[in-house]
Amino acid sequence: MQNSILILYSILLLLLNSCEKHSYHPTYPNYKITKPKIKYTPSKKSLAKMVKKLQGSPYVWAEEGPNKFDCSGFTYYMYGSMGIDIPRVARNQARVGKRIDANELQYGDLIFFATSKKNRRKITHVGMYLGDGWFTHASTIKHEIIYSNLFASNYYKKRLRTCRRYLPDETPIRVASVEKEPWKVKEVLLPEKAPIQVTQESKGIQRATKKAILIKAALKEVEQSSPDGNYYVQVGSFIGNPKKDLVYQVSSQGFKHKTIQFQNNGKVISKLLVGPYLTRKKALSVLSQVRRQIEPNAFIAEIR
């Protein structure tokens, strides 16, 4: 009898520890709203600092920082840290601010999605737009703050419902150089924490000026999901088609590859991708080969 009690007690402890490690949606969420301290002036530069700092922070339902967030808690924290009060919940955030079209998106704008299967109009998710289709958000799937691409994801394109702008108008500033674009930080690609390094996405996009290119593409692109996997190694991004010698170099190394394209103000933007691969681990092993043999600034893109 005593042994049975000990066994049951051990099982209970194991279950409790397991729940503690995977408490993405706690049994008793902390619904008390903690207003963030004002640390920054309202600007894209301030947002960029926070985006870089908070990348990889854990997702926890009903949290708004400073160390863990749900999707709307993440955006609430960033804007609150600049002294800009926005509602705490995504569906309420979507009702305030300046409404803009998807082709007008700029760095810092919030984009809202309806992800519920029961109600396709109800706003249930929010992210912050970064440029070139990329946005940052607290993911309920990855359980951390990640980068995703709006233009390359059929899932997000179908569920996008509205876009809002909250930043006050500011004097036009030079956008960060390509080497400092926060959505291309290598840290997002690695499973383990590492010193933040930044990359230049492509030699083919205005290398001479090194200005970031904000691609305001229409939200229509071929389906990119694949039964073979959703992880790719992006070799480069180009205005027009990729250079033939680069494509040949990829092919000659034995890498399977594809090119995806979308329109930007009448110009065709192409992304040369190696893959797909079923797991991030496999993509990482290929990434190291691509960087050694073809393009040192290649990075992983997850397309769903």
Secondary structure, DSSP 8 states (H G I E B T S, - for coil): -HHHHHHHHHHHHHHHHHHHHT-SS-SS---S-------S-SSHHHHHHHHHHHTT-BB-TT-B-SS-B-HHHHHHHHHHTTT----SSHHHHTTSSEEE-GGG--TT-EEEE---SS-SSS--EEEEEEETTEEEEEETTTTEEEEEESTT-HHHHHHEEEEEE-S---------BGGG-GGG-GGGG-SS----------TTTTTTT-B-------S-------TT-SEEEEEEEEESS--HHHHHHHHHTT--EEEEEEEETTEEEEEEEEEEESSHHHHHHHHHHHHHHT-TT-EEEE--
